[in-house]
């Protein structure tokens, strides 16, 4: 179960990374759009870049949490009960990693707001 959960979280991290790259591409398209005024393009691009940077921070936090969990898993002796592995997940900082109902599902939830990871 722990490896399946880890795989889901890595898949979600990859999805968030792809969304970050898409955001950068969108910023470049805004900056290249000759139909927008320079000031409008700069304002729009700046807002988009701030959102992308927030996404990068979230991805970095996820990776740090996942690396910490894997290091702890590696120290567990063979035959360790599943509850011990769940305690490691429970001790992580990010709710999306710590709370089982949020595990690996960020791509499937939407509240109508722009995604800031």
N, C-alpha and C positions, 0 to 999 in steps of 0.2 A: 504493500500500500504506500509506503513512504517513497519508493522510487517512482511509482505512478504519479503521486502528488508532485514530486520534484519535476517530473517530465511536464506536467500541466503548467507548473509555474515557469519553467524555461520556455515553453511554447508561448505563454502570455508575455514574457519578457521580450521574446523575438517579435511578437505582434506589436508591442509598444515601441520597439526600436524601428520597425517598419513605418509606424505612424509618425514617428519623429522625422524620418527621412522624407516622408510625404509632405510634412509640414514645411520642411526646408525647401522642397521643390515648389510648393505653393508660394512661398515668400519670393523665390526667384521669379516666378511668373508674374507676381504683382509688380516687382521692381522693373521687369522688362515690358510691362504693358504701357505702350505709348498713349493709350486712351485715357490713362489716369494722370492727373496733375502730379507734379513732382512732390508737392507737400502732402497730398492725399496718399500717394503711394508710400512715402516714408512713414506716415502715421500708421497706415494699415500694416506695413511690413514690420514696424517696431512692435506692434501689438502681437502679431503672429510669432515673432521671434521670442518674445517674452513667454508666450505659451509653450513654444518648443523647448525653451530652456527649463521651464518647469517640468516638462516631460522628461528631459534628460536627467534632472535631479531625481525624479521618481525611479527611473530605470537604474540609476546608480545605487539608490537605496535598496531596490529589489535585489540587485546583484550582490551587494554586500551582505544582505540578510541570507540569501541563498548560499553564498560561500560559507558563511558562518555555520549554517545548518549542516552543510555537507561535511565540514571539518568535524563537527560534533558527531555526526553519524559515523564517520570513519573511526572514531575512537570507541564506538560501542562494540562490546564483545558479541560473538556469534551467540544467538539464542536470547538476546535481549528482548524483553516483551515489547509489543507494539506501543504500549502506554508510554514507555520511555522515549520513543521516537516522537510521539505526539506532544510530549512535554517540551521537546526542542522546538517544534513548530509553535507551540503556545508561547514560548519565551521570545519570539521574534518581535521586532518593533512595528513593522507595517501591518495594519489590520488586514489588508488583502492577502497577506501570507499567514498571519496568526489565526484569523477567524476562518474555520473550515468552510462555512457557507459562502465566503468570498473567494475561496481558493480557485485561481485560474479562470475567473469568469468576467473579468473587467470588460472584455470585448463583447459580452452578451448583455450588458446592462446599459441603460440609457435613461436619463431623467430629462432629456431635452436640452440640456446645457452643453456647451462646447466641452470636448474632452480635454482635460488638463492633466490626465493620468492620475 
